[in-house]
Amino acid sequence: MKSMNPFLTFEGRAEEALDYYAETFRDAEVLLLQKYDAAAPGLEGKVAQGAIRIHDQLIRVMDSQVPHEFTFTPSMSFFIECETSQEMELYYRKLKNKGAIHMPLDDYGFSRQFAWIQDQFGVTWQLNLS
């Protein structure tokens, strides 16, 4: 196997998500941004293929060519081990903006601090401070 990466399929908001994640995470970098052209009517300017590296994790994204009736689900999430409570609070504050809180930032007994958030795009993030 050459590689295995998470792949997020958006419906028209992939570039907005890439920009948001690049701004949210201090060690993030957009590595690839290819857009649909006139050969894909209705998708011109949307993301045909994109990639962002957050810390050491490569995440691929695209805007779907085909409308679909599904979206992201909390049963699949990104689990982030934070180094400090300040880092955790920063990510918590940014990711919950225009999103939803599944479990608010607190001590749940299995870690010093934990939170589970759904961001404004529907992607879920579990933040942990052991």
Order of alpha helices (4+ residues) and beta strands (2+ residues): beta-alpha-beta-beta-beta-beta-alpha-beta-beta-beta
